Amino acid sequence: MIEEILKSALSLFVIMGPFASIPIFLSLTKGMDSKQKVSAASKAIATAAGILFVFLFFGQFILNVFMIDFPSLRIAGGVVLTILGIELMLGLSISGKDDYSPAIALLATPMLTGPGVIITTMILVQEYGYVITALAAIIALISSWIVLWFSGRISSTIGSYWTDTISRITGLLLAALAIELILNGVKAAFAL
């Protein structure tokens, strides 16, 4: 049982990709003090956890009720990621920068809990059941929170110039990832 939990937690953690989210988190929390950054990290993880657990327990039901298939979920996630990527690349502030910013929710989904995590969670439930998947999700979410929590130290170590540069490069890569999600969703939709 422990092996399955750790294997599932590692899978979810890797797909969440909190290390890839550091430049985005630093950009979204620029100008905040350390207390606000911890609060923003907690809100992002809490939002990600809420979404993850809703889909863990009710995912297939939700998709069936709204007649949504996985390709559509990928396309929607790709569109949201594209907006966030453009915001980061151009240094725009479409959604604001306060600690209650909707951008923090965008970090939670689709960055941390995007289509990949949602789909993986639903597959893990079918493979290992609810208890193992829930425990694995908790481990992955706590690990992701720790990564975001230490992002401030990373920022102070590398400085604001490099943080901005990494943020813009990440925005470009994020937009490319978003287009890839959209294209894969479209291909999958036509394959149905």
ChimeraX commands (.cxc) that place a marker at each C-alpha (Angstrom):
marker #1 position 0.00,0.00,0.00 radius 0.5
marker #1 position 2.83,2.44,0.86 radius 0.5
marker #1 position 4.50,1.74,-2.47 radius 0.5
marker #1 position 1.28,2.55,-4.36 radius 0.5
marker #1 position 0.79,5.75,-2.36 radius 0.5
marker #1 position 4.35,6.95,-3.00 radius 0.5
marker #1 position 4.22,6.00,-6.68 radius 0.5
marker #1 position 0.89,7.82,-7.11 radius 0.5
marker #1 position 2.11,10.85,-5.11 radius 0.5
marker #1 position 5.24,11.09,-7.24 radius 0.5
marker #1 position 3.18,10.88,-10.44 radius 0.5
marker #1 position 0.85,13.66,-9.28 radius 0.5
marker #1 position 3.75,15.82,-8.04 radius 0.5
marker #1 position 5.61,15.53,-11.34 radius 0.5
marker #1 position 2.50,16.35,-13.38 radius 0.5
marker #1 position 1.68,19.29,-11.09 radius 0.5
marker #1 position 5.18,20.58,-11.82 radius 0.5
marker #1 position 5.51,23.06,-8.93 radius 0.5
marker #1 position 9.14,23.82,-9.87 radius 0.5
marker #1 position 7.95,24.99,-13.29 radius 0.5
marker #1 position 5.41,27.19,-11.50 radius 0.5
marker #1 position 8.02,29.06,-9.44 radius 0.5
marker #1 position 8.69,31.83,-12.01 radius 0.5
marker #1 position 4.96,32.26,-12.55 radius 0.5
marker #1 position 4.31,32.38,-8.81 radius 0.5
marker #1 position 7.12,34.91,-8.33 radius 0.5
marker #1 position 5.71,37.05,-11.13 radius 0.5
marker #1 position 2.17,36.91,-9.75 radius 0.5
marker #1 position 3.35,37.77,-6.22 radius 0.5
marker #1 position 5.81,40.48,-7.23 radius 0.5
marker #1 position 5.60,43.40,-4.80 radius 0.5
marker #1 position 4.03,41.31,-2.03 radius 0.5
marker #1 position 5.70,40.92,1.36 radius 0.5
marker #1 position 6.65,37.45,2.62 radius 0.5
marker #1 position 3.42,37.04,4.61 radius 0.5
marker #1 position 1.32,37.83,1.53 radius 0.5
marker #1 position 3.40,35.39,-0.56 radius 0.5
marker #1 position 2.82,32.57,1.94 radius 0.5
marker #1 position -0.88,33.46,1.91 radius 0.5
marker #1 position -0.91,33.44,-1.90 radius 0.5
marker #1 position 0.88,30.05,-1.97 radius 0.5
marker #1 position -1.63,28.68,0.53 radius 0.5
marker #1 position -4.56,29.99,-1.54 radius 0.5
marker #1 position -3.13,28.52,-4.75 radius 0.5
marker #1 position -2.61,25.11,-3.13 radius 0.5
marker #1 position -6.01,25.23,-1.39 radius 0.5
marker #1 position -7.69,26.01,-4.72 radius 0.5
marker #1 position -5.68,23.25,-6.44 radius 0.5
marker #1 position -6.63,20.83,-3.64 radius 0.5
marker #1 position -10.30,21.70,-3.91 radius 0.5
marker #1 position -10.33,21.09,-7.65 radius 0.5
marker #1 position -8.28,17.90,-7.34 radius 0.5
marker #1 position -10.53,16.39,-4.67 radius 0.5
marker #1 position -13.73,17.36,-6.46 radius 0.5
marker #1 position -12.49,15.48,-9.53 radius 0.5
marker #1 position -11.09,12.67,-7.41 radius 0.5
marker #1 position -14.52,11.89,-5.98 radius 0.5
marker #1 position -16.90,13.27,-8.62 radius 0.5
marker #1 position -14.82,13.63,-11.81 radius 0.5
marker #1 position -16.51,11.16,-14.07 radius 0.5
marker #1 position -19.94,12.21,-12.80 radius 0.5
marker #1 position -19.18,15.89,-13.53 radius 0.5
marker #1 position -17.92,15.17,-17.02 radius 0.5
marker #1 position -20.96,12.98,-17.73 radius 0.5
marker #1 position -23.47,15.53,-16.37 radius 0.5
marker #1 position -22.04,18.34,-18.49 radius 0.5
marker #1 position -21.35,15.97,-21.41 radius 0.5
marker #1 position -17.70,17.04,-21.45 radius 0.5
marker #1 position -15.03,14.74,-22.77 radius 0.5
marker #1 position -11.30,14.83,-22.00 radius 0.5
marker #1 position -10.36,16.55,-25.29 radius 0.5
marker #1 position -12.64,19.47,-24.42 radius 0.5
marker #1 position -11.07,19.64,-20.97 radius 0.5
marker #1 position -7.62,19.85,-22.55 radius 0.5
marker #1 position -8.70,22.62,-24.93 radius 0.5
marker #1 position -10.25,24.67,-22.11 radius 0.5
marker #1 position -7.11,24.27,-19.98 radius 0.5
marker #1 position -4.99,25.29,-22.95 radius 0.5
marker #1 position -6.97,28.49,-23.50 radius 0.5
marker #1 position -6.57,29.55,-19.87 radius 0.5
marker #1 position -2.84,28.73,-19.93 radius 0.5
marker #1 position -2.46,30.78,-23.11 radius 0.5
marker #1 position -3.88,33.85,-21.38 radius 0.5
marker #1 position -1.56,33.40,-18.40 radius 0.5
marker #1 position 1.43,32.82,-20.71 radius 0.5
marker #1 position 0.75,36.00,-22.68 radius 0.5
marker #1 position 0.36,37.94,-19.43 radius 0.5
marker #1 position 3.77,36.70,-18.23 radius 0.5
marker #1 position 5.54,37.21,-21.57 radius 0.5
marker #1 position 4.40,40.79,-22.01 radius 0.5
marker #1 position 4.51,41.74,-18.34 radius 0.5
marker #1 position 0.80,42.58,-18.40 radius 0.5
marker #1 position -1.48,42.60,-15.40 radius 0.5
marker #1 position -4.83,41.50,-16.82 radius 0.5
marker #1 position -5.99,39.95,-13.58 radius 0.5
marker #1 position -4.34,42.23,-11.02 radius 0.5
marker #1 position -1.56,41.58,-8.50 radius 0.5
marker #1 position -3.10,41.75,-5.04 radius 0.5
marker #1 position -3.07,38.75,-2.74 radius 0.5
marker #1 position -6.67,37.91,-3.70 radius 0.5
marker #1 position -5.84,38.02,-7.40 radius 0.5
marker #1 position -7.69,35.70,-9.75 radius 0.5
marker #1 position -4.23,35.01,-11.21 radius 0.5
marker #1 position -3.47,32.93,-8.09 radius 0.5
marker #1 position -6.45,30.76,-9.02 radius 0.5
marker #1 position -4.97,30.48,-12.54 radius 0.5
marker #1 position -1.78,29.17,-10.94 radius 0.5
marker #1 position -3.87,26.58,-9.10 radius 0.5
marker #1 position -5.65,25.59,-12.27 radius 0.5
marker #1 position -4.65,24.79,-14.92 radius 0.5
marker #1 position -1.00,25.02,-13.78 radius 0.5
marker #1 position -0.96,22.83,-10.66 radius 0.5
marker #1 position -4.26,21.04,-11.13 radius 0.5
marker #1 position -4.74,21.06,-14.87 radius 0.5
marker #1 position -6.13,18.51,-17.28 radius 0.5
marker #1 position -3.14,16.21,-16.78 radius 0.5
marker #1 position -3.59,16.05,-13.01 radius 0.5
marker #1 position -7.37,15.72,-13.30 radius 0.5
marker #1 position -7.10,12.87,-15.79 radius 0.5
marker #1 position -4.31,11.17,-13.80 radius 0.5
marker #1 position -6.33,11.46,-10.60 radius 0.5
marker #1 position -9.34,9.85,-12.24 radius 0.5
marker #1 position -7.15,7.03,-13.61 radius 0.5
marker #1 position -5.50,6.47,-10.19 radius 0.5
marker #1 position -8.93,6.19,-8.55 radius 0.5
marker #1 position -9.86,3.46,-11.03 radius 0.5
marker #1 position -6.52,1.69,-10.48 radius 0.5
marker #1 position -5.94,2.03,-6.70 radius 0.5
marker #1 position -9.19,3.32,-5.23 radius 0.5
marker #1 position -10.12,6.48,-3.35 radius 0.5
marker #1 position -8.02,6.09,-0.18 radius 0.5
marker #1 position -4.64,5.58,-1.87 radius 0.5
marker #1 position -5.32,8.32,-4.42 radius 0.5
marker #1 position -6.47,10.77,-1.73 radius 0.5
marker #1 position -3.36,10.12,0.40 radius 0.5
marker #1 position -1.14,10.49,-2.67 radius 0.5
marker #1 position -2.86,13.76,-3.57 radius 0.5
marker #1 position -2.31,15.14,-0.05 radius 0.5
marker #1 position 1.41,14.30,-0.22 radius 0.5
marker #1 position 1.76,15.89,-3.68 radius 0.5
marker #1 position -0.12,19.04,-2.63 radius 0.5
marker #1 position 1.92,19.52,0.57 radius 0.5
marker #1 position 5.14,19.03,-1.42 radius 0.5
marker #1 position 3.97,21.60,-3.98 radius 0.5
marker #1 position 3.12,24.09,-1.22 radius 0.5
marker #1 position 6.63,23.71,0.22 radius 0.5
marker #1 position 8.14,24.40,-3.21 radius 0.5
marker #1 position 6.06,27.57,-3.63 radius 0.5
marker #1 position 6.82,28.62,-0.04 radius 0.5
marker #1 position 10.58,28.52,-0.74 radius 0.5
marker #1 position 10.20,30.41,-4.02 radius 0.5
marker #1 position 10.83,33.68,-2.15 radius 0.5
marker #1 position 14.29,32.52,-1.15 radius 0.5
marker #1 position 14.97,31.54,-4.74 radius 0.5
marker #1 position 13.88,35.02,-5.82 radius 0.5
marker #1 position 16.17,36.78,-3.36 radius 0.5
marker #1 position 19.06,34.53,-4.40 radius 0.5
marker #1 position 18.80,35.13,-8.16 radius 0.5
marker #1 position 17.56,38.77,-8.05 radius 0.5
marker #1 position 14.71,40.61,-9.72 radius 0.5
marker #1 position 16.32,40.92,-13.18 radius 0.5
marker #1 position 16.71,37.16,-13.55 radius 0.5
marker #1 position 13.33,36.54,-11.97 radius 0.5
marker #1 position 11.73,38.80,-14.62 radius 0.5
marker #1 position 13.76,37.18,-17.41 radius 0.5
marker #1 position 12.85,33.66,-16.27 radius 0.5
marker #1 position 9.23,34.72,-15.88 radius 0.5
marker #1 position 9.04,35.96,-19.49 radius 0.5
marker #1 position 10.74,32.84,-20.84 radius 0.5
marker #1 position 8.39,30.72,-18.77 radius 0.5
marker #1 position 5.46,32.69,-20.18 radius 0.5
marker #1 position 6.61,31.81,-23.71 radius 0.5
marker #1 position 7.03,28.14,-22.80 radius 0.5
marker #1 position 3.67,28.19,-21.01 radius 0.5
marker #1 position 1.96,29.61,-24.09 radius 0.5
marker #1 position 3.64,26.89,-26.21 radius 0.5
marker #1 position 2.49,24.23,-23.74 radius 0.5
marker #1 position -1.01,25.70,-23.90 radius 0.5
marker #1 position -1.06,25.50,-27.70 radius 0.5
marker #1 position 0.14,21.89,-27.43 radius 0.5
marker #1 position -2.74,21.12,-25.05 radius 0.5
marker #1 position -5.20,22.73,-27.43 radius 0.5
marker #1 position -3.80,20.86,-30.46 radius 0.5
marker #1 position -3.85,17.53,-28.59 radius 0.5
marker #1 position -7.42,18.23,-27.53 radius 0.5
marker #1 position -8.44,19.00,-31.10 radius 0.5
marker #1 position -6.69,15.88,-32.44 radius 0.5
marker #1 position -8.34,13.72,-29.77 radius 0.5
marker #1 position -11.73,15.28,-30.51 radius 0.5
marker #1 position -11.47,14.43,-34.20 radius 0.5
marker #1 position -10.33,10.91,-33.34 radius 0.5
marker #1 position -13.55,10.26,-31.36 radius 0.5
marker link #1:1,2 radius 0.2
marker link #1:2,3 radius 0.2
marker link #1:3,4 radius 0.2
marker link #1:4,5 radius 0.2
marker link #1:5,6 radius 0.2
marker link #1:6,7 radius 0.2
marker link #1:7,8 radius 0.2
marker link #1:8,9 radius 0.2
marker link #1:9,10 radius 0.2
marker link #1:10,11 radius 0.2
marker link #1:11,12 radius 0.2
marker link #1:12,13 radius 0.2
marker link #1:13,14 radius 0.2
marker link #1:14,15 radius 0.2
marker link #1:15,16 radius 0.2
marker link #1:16,17 radius 0.2
marker link #1:17,18 radius 0.2
marker link #1:18,19 radius 0.2
marker link #1:19,20 radius 0.2
marker link #1:20,21 radius 0.2
marker link #1:21,22 radius 0.2
marker link #1:22,23 radius 0.2
marker link #1:23,24 radius 0.2
marker link #1:24,25 radius 0.2
marker link #1:25,26 radius 0.2
marker link #1:26,27 radius 0.2
marker link #1:27,28 radius 0.2
marker link #1:28,29 radius 0.2
marker link #1:29,30 radius 0.2
marker link #1:30,31 radius 0.2
marker link #1:31,32 radius 0.2
marker link #1:32,33 radius 0.2
marker link #1:33,34 radius 0.2
marker link #1:34,35 radius 0.2
marker link #1:35,36 radius 0.2
marker link #1:36,37 radius 0.2
marker link #1:37,38 radius 0.2
marker link #1:38,39 radius 0.2
marker link #1:39,40 radius 0.2
marker link #1:40,41 radius 0.2
marker link #1:41,42 radius 0.2
marker link #1:42,43 radius 0.2
marker link #1:43,44 radius 0.2
marker link #1:44,45 radius 0.2
marker link #1:45,46 radius 0.2
marker link #1:46,47 radius 0.2
marker link #1:47,48 radius 0.2
marker link #1:48,49 radius 0.2
marker link #1:49,50 radius 0.2
marker link #1:50,51 radius 0.2
marker link #1:51,52 radius 0.2
marker link #1:52,53 radius 0.2
marker link #1:53,54 radius 0.2
marker link #1:54,55 radius 0.2
marker link #1:55,56 radius 0.2
marker link #1:56,57 radius 0.2
marker link #1:57,58 radius 0.2
marker link #1:58,59 radius 0.2
marker link #1:59,60 radius 0.2
marker link #1:60,61 radius 0.2
marker link #1:61,62 radius 0.2
marker link #1:62,63 radius 0.2
marker link #1:63,64 radius 0.2
marker link #1:64,65 radius 0.2
marker link #1:65,66 radius 0.2
marker link #1:66,67 radius 0.2
marker link #1:67,68 radius 0.2
marker link #1:68,69 radius 0.2
marker link #1:69,70 radius 0.2
marker link #1:70,71 radius 0.2
marker link #1:71,72 radius 0.2
marker link #1:72,73 radius 0.2
marker link #1:73,74 radius 0.2
marker link #1:74,75 radius 0.2
marker link #1:75,76 radius 0.2
marker link #1:76,77 radius 0.2
marker link #1:77,78 radius 0.2
marker link #1:78,79 radius 0.2
marker link #1:79,80 radius 0.2
marker link #1:80,81 radius 0.2
marker link #1:81,82 radius 0.2
marker link #1:82,83 radius 0.2
marker link #1:83,84 radius 0.2
marker link #1:84,85 radius 0.2
marker link #1:85,86 radius 0.2
marker link #1:86,87 radius 0.2
marker link #1:87,88 radius 0.2
marker link #1:88,89 radius 0.2
marker link #1:89,90 radius 0.2
marker link #1:90,91 radius 0.2
marker link #1:91,92 radius 0.2
marker link #1:92,93 radius 0.2
marker link #1:93,94 radius 0.2
marker link #1:94,95 radius 0.2
marker link #1:95,96 radius 0.2
marker link #1:96,97 radius 0.2
marker link #1:97,98 radius 0.2
marker link #1:98,99 radius 0.2
marker link #1:99,100 radius 0.2
marker link #1:100,101 radius 0.2
marker link #1:101,102 radius 0.2
marker link #1:102,103 radius 0.2
marker link #1:103,104 radius 0.2
marker link #1:104,105 radius 0.2
marker link #1:105,106 radius 0.2
marker link #1:106,107 radius 0.2
marker link #1:107,108 radius 0.2
marker link #1:108,109 radius 0.2
marker link #1:109,110 radius 0.2
marker link #1:110,111 radius 0.2
marker link #1:111,112 radius 0.2
marker link #1:112,113 radius 0.2
marker link #1:113,114 radius 0.2
marker link #1:114,115 radius 0.2
marker link #1:115,116 radius 0.2
marker link #1:116,117 radius 0.2
marker link #1:117,118 radius 0.2
marker link #1:118,119 radius 0.2
marker link #1:119,120 radius 0.2
marker link #1:120,121 radius 0.2
marker link #1:121,122 radius 0.2
marker link #1:122,123 radius 0.2
marker link #1:123,124 radius 0.2
marker link #1:124,125 radius 0.2
marker link #1:125,126 radius 0.2
marker link #1:126,127 radius 0.2
marker link #1:127,128 radius 0.2
marker link #1:128,129 radius 0.2
marker link #1:129,130 radius 0.2
marker link #1:130,131 radius 0.2
marker link #1:131,132 radius 0.2
marker link #1:132,133 radius 0.2
marker link #1:133,134 radius 0.2
marker link #1:134,135 radius 0.2
marker link #1:135,136 radius 0.2
marker link #1:136,137 radius 0.2
marker link #1:137,138 radius 0.2
marker link #1:138,139 radius 0.2
marker link #1:139,140 radius 0.2
marker link #1:140,141 radius 0.2
marker link #1:141,142 radius 0.2
marker link #1:142,143 radius 0.2
marker link #1:143,144 radius 0.2
marker link #1:144,145 radius 0.2
marker link #1:145,146 radius 0.2
marker link #1:146,147 radius 0.2
marker link #1:147,148 radius 0.2
marker link #1:148,149 radius 0.2
marker link #1:149,150 radius 0.2
marker link #1:150,151 radius 0.2
marker link #1:151,152 radius 0.2
marker link #1:152,153 radius 0.2
marker link #1:153,154 radius 0.2
marker link #1:154,155 radius 0.2
marker link #1:155,156 radius 0.2
marker link #1:156,157 radius 0.2
marker link #1:157,158 radius 0.2
marker link #1:158,159 radius 0.2
marker link #1:159,160 radius 0.2
marker link #1:160,161 radius 0.2
marker link #1:161,162 radius 0.2
marker link #1:162,163 radius 0.2
marker link #1:163,164 radius 0.2
marker link #1:164,165 radius 0.2
marker link #1:165,166 radius 0.2
marker link #1:166,167 radius 0.2
marker link #1:167,168 radius 0.2
marker link #1:168,169 radius 0.2
marker link #1:169,170 radius 0.2
marker link #1:170,171 radius 0.2
marker link #1:171,172 radius 0.2
marker link #1:172,173 radius 0.2
marker link #1:173,174 radius 0.2
marker link #1:174,175 radius 0.2
marker link #1:175,176 radius 0.2
marker link #1:176,177 radius 0.2
marker link #1:177,178 radius 0.2
marker link #1:178,179 radius 0.2
marker link #1:179,180 radius 0.2
marker link #1:180,181 radius 0.2
marker link #1:181,182 radius 0.2
marker link #1:182,183 radius 0.2
marker link #1:183,184 radius 0.2
marker link #1:184,185 radius 0.2
marker link #1:185,186 radius 0.2
marker link #1:186,187 radius 0.2
marker link #1:187,188 radius 0.2
marker link #1:188,189 radius 0.2
marker link #1:189,190 radius 0.2
marker link #1:190,191 radius 0.2
marker link #1:191,192 radius 0.2
view
